[in-house]
């Protein structure tokens, strides 16, 4: 006798999932179950599918190179924070102290924005992401993803330098350069340097020996021969000028 097991049939039995082949059956061949089509819970599947979907990320949002316009709205305020940080970190050397601190991460005059961020942090200056994007947009002449340290510091220090200060610095150099042939040496600077007026010495934060050593370390000569020409002397005091 040909007998069908109706109890276990996915078509008429109480358990619509009793047959695995029910997964391939159409709705009219299986018992009607609300929210199911065969053995599939479409409501749950829809929820899981939506959960797995990625909404996507627009990588161009924070890319300053593709932005049509990056507004330089707070360069003056940022410059002021940099100047103040340098003044507190190294009152006698100002921006030159920052330039020297960044030297080890600068390659061919360019610095990675991350290195600049951590370098500024050492001077108590926190650089926000929008500020970093603004700097990268405006101080990356090669469009290589790095900043020109010279161009950035030249903008920061430019407001404090004038013809009167240049005349004073030139007169000071000429006094050191007795022969008049621009052969001022590091030793000449050391002999003439007066550390007593430095606030760090006056408040007992550093000794005279420490301050003289820091002062001598921040000088950069083009030929690395220990000789400072007039242009290098003026460039140093352009870095110091904002802290005065």
matplotlib code that plots the C-alpha trace (Angstrom):
import matplotlib.pyplot as plt

x = [0.0, 1.4, 1.2, 2.5, 3.8, 1.6, 2.8, 6.3, 5.5, 6.5, 3.4, 0.8, 2.6, 2.7, 6.4, 7.2, 10.9, 10.7, 12.0, 15.2, 14.0, 11.4, 14.1, 13.7, 9.9, 7.6, 5.1, 2.1, 3.9, 4.5, 2.3, 1.6, 3.7, 3.6, 6.9, 8.3, 8.8, 9.7, 12.3, 13.5, 12.7, 12.7, 12.2, 15.3, 17.3, 16.4, 17.6, 20.9, 21.5, 21.0, 23.3, 26.1, 25.8, 28.5, 27.2, 30.6, 33.1, 33.8, 37.6, 37.7, 36.0, 39.2, 41.6, 42.8, 44.1, 40.7, 38.9, 38.0, 38.7, 40.4, 39.7, 42.7, 40.6, 42.8, 46.4, 47.0, 45.6, 47.6, 50.8, 50.2, 49.9, 53.1, 55.0, 53.7, 54.6, 58.2, 58.5, 57.6, 59.7, 62.8, 62.6, 66.0, 65.7, 62.0, 61.1, 64.7, 64.3, 61.3, 63.1, 66.0, 63.6, 62.0, 65.4, 65.6, 62.2, 62.8, 63.9, 64.9, 63.1, 59.8, 58.1, 55.3, 52.1, 52.1, 55.7, 54.8, 51.9, 54.0, 56.8, 54.4, 52.9, 56.4, 56.1, 52.6, 50.8, 48.0, 47.3, 43.7, 42.8, 41.3, 44.4, 46.6, 44.6, 44.8, 48.6, 48.9, 46.8, 48.8, 52.4, 52.9, 54.4, 55.4, 52.0, 53.8, 51.9, 54.5, 54.9, 57.7, 59.1, 60.8, 57.6, 55.5, 58.0, 58.6, 54.8, 54.7, 57.6, 57.0, 54.7, 57.3, 60.2, 60.7, 63.5, 64.2, 65.0, 67.0, 69.1, 69.7, 70.7, 73.0, 74.7, 75.2, 76.7, 79.1, 80.3, 81.2, 82.7, 85.7, 87.6, 84.4, 84.7, 81.7, 83.8, 82.0, 82.5, 80.7, 83.4, 82.7, 79.1, 79.8, 82.1, 79.5, 76.4, 74.9, 72.8, 72.0, 69.0, 67.4, 64.3, 65.2, 68.4, 66.8, 64.2, 66.8, 65.3, 68.6, 72.3, 74.4, 76.3, 73.1, 71.8, 75.1, 75.1, 71.5, 72.3, 75.3, 73.3, 70.6, 73.0, 73.0, 75.8, 75.4, 78.9, 79.0, 82.3, 81.4, 81.4, 78.2, 77.6, 75.3, 72.4, 72.5, 72.8, 69.7, 67.8, 68.4, 67.1, 64.1, 63.3, 63.8, 62.0, 58.4, 59.4, 60.7]
y = [0.0, 3.3, 5.5, 9.1, 10.5, 13.6, 14.5, 15.0, 16.6, 20.1, 20.6, 19.8, 19.0, 21.3, 21.8, 23.7, 23.0, 19.2, 18.7, 20.3, 20.2, 22.7, 25.3, 24.8, 24.5, 27.3, 28.9, 26.9, 23.7, 24.5, 25.3, 29.0, 30.6, 34.4, 36.0, 32.9, 31.8, 28.2, 27.9, 31.6, 34.3, 37.3, 39.8, 38.5, 38.3, 41.9, 43.1, 41.1, 42.3, 45.9, 45.4, 44.1, 46.9, 49.5, 53.1, 53.9, 56.6, 59.6, 59.6, 63.0, 64.8, 65.2, 65.3, 68.9, 68.3, 67.6, 70.3, 73.2, 75.6, 75.3, 78.5, 80.0, 81.5, 81.2, 81.4, 84.4, 82.7, 79.6, 81.6, 83.3, 79.9, 78.7, 81.9, 81.7, 78.0, 78.7, 81.7, 79.5, 76.6, 78.5, 82.3, 83.0, 81.2, 81.4, 79.9, 78.8, 76.3, 74.8, 74.7, 72.8, 70.4, 69.5, 69.1, 65.4, 64.8, 67.2, 65.8, 68.2, 71.0, 69.0, 67.5, 65.0, 66.6, 64.0, 64.8, 68.5, 67.8, 65.9, 68.5, 71.3, 69.3, 69.2, 73.0, 73.0, 73.6, 71.3, 71.1, 70.3, 68.2, 71.1, 73.2, 70.4, 70.2, 74.0, 73.9, 71.0, 72.8, 76.0, 75.0, 72.0, 73.5, 70.2, 68.5, 65.6, 65.3, 67.1, 70.7, 73.2, 74.1, 77.2, 78.6, 77.9, 79.5, 82.5, 83.2, 82.8, 85.2, 87.8, 90.1, 90.8, 91.7, 95.2, 97.5, 98.9, 95.4, 94.5, 97.6, 96.8, 93.1, 94.3, 96.7, 94.0, 91.7, 94.5, 95.0, 91.3, 91.3, 93.6, 92.7, 93.5, 90.3, 88.4, 85.9, 85.9, 82.5, 80.4, 81.3, 85.0, 84.5, 82.5, 85.3, 88.0, 86.1, 87.5, 84.8, 87.0, 88.6, 85.3, 84.7, 81.1, 82.2, 84.9, 82.5, 79.8, 77.4, 76.9, 77.6, 79.9, 77.0, 75.3, 78.5, 79.1, 75.5, 75.8, 79.1, 77.6, 74.5, 76.5, 78.2, 76.7, 77.6, 77.0, 75.6, 73.9, 75.5, 77.4, 80.7, 82.9, 85.3, 88.3, 86.5, 83.6, 86.0, 87.9, 84.7, 83.7, 86.9, 86.7, 83.5, 85.1, 88.3, 87.1, 86.2, 89.7]
z = [0.0, -1.0, 2.1, 2.4, 5.6, 5.8, 9.3, 8.1, 4.8, 4.4, 2.2, 4.9, 8.1, 11.2, 10.8, 7.5, 8.0, 8.4, 4.9, 3.8, 0.2, 1.3, 0.7, -3.0, -3.0, -4.2, -1.9, -3.2, -2.4, 1.3, 4.2, 4.5, 7.2, 7.8, 6.9, 5.2, 1.7, 1.8, 4.6, 4.3, 6.9, 4.6, 7.4, 9.2, 5.9, 5.0, 8.4, 8.2, 4.6, 5.6, 8.6, 6.3, 3.8, 3.9, 3.6, 2.0, 2.9, 0.8, 0.9, -0.7, 2.2, 4.1, 1.2, 0.8, -2.6, -4.2, -2.2, -4.4, -1.7, 1.7, 3.6, 5.5, 8.2, 11.2, 10.0, 12.1, 15.2, 14.5, 14.0, 17.3, 19.1, 17.4, 18.4, 22.0, 22.2, 21.0, 23.3, 26.3, 25.3, 24.3, 25.1, 23.7, 20.4, 19.5, 16.2, 15.6, 18.4, 16.6, 13.3, 14.9, 16.7, 13.4, 11.6, 12.1, 10.4, 7.6, 4.3, 1.5, 3.3, 3.5, 6.5, 6.9, 8.5, 11.2, 12.1, 12.2, 14.4, 17.0, 16.7, 17.5, 20.4, 22.0, 22.0, 23.6, 20.3, 19.3, 15.6, 14.7, 11.6, 9.7, 10.5, 9.2, 6.0, 5.6, 6.0, 3.6, 1.0, 1.2, 2.0, -0.2, -3.4, -4.8, -4.1, -2.6, 0.7, 2.7, 4.0, 3.3, 6.7, 5.4, 3.7, 6.8, 9.2, 6.9, 7.0, 10.8, 11.4, 8.6, 10.6, 13.2, 11.0, 9.7, 8.4, 11.9, 13.3, 10.2, 10.7, 14.4, 13.5, 10.7, 13.0, 15.6, 12.9, 11.6, 15.2, 15.4, 11.9, 12.6, 9.4, 7.4, 5.3, 6.8, 8.7, 12.0, 13.6, 16.2, 18.6, 18.0, 18.8, 22.0, 23.2, 22.6, 23.8, 27.0, 28.7, 31.8, 30.1, 29.2, 31.4, 31.9, 33.6, 35.6, 37.0, 37.7, 35.2, 33.3, 33.9, 31.8, 30.5, 29.3, 27.6, 25.8, 24.6, 23.3, 21.6, 19.7, 18.6, 16.8, 14.3, 10.9, 8.5, 4.7, 4.4, 7.8, 8.4, 11.6, 9.7, 9.9, 7.0, 7.2, 5.5, 8.0, 10.9, 9.7, 9.1, 12.7, 14.1, 11.8, 13.6, 17.0, 16.2, 16.8, 20.4, 21.2]

ax = plt.figure().add_subplot(projection="3d")
ax.plot(x, y, z, "-o")
ax.set_aspect("equal")
plt.show()
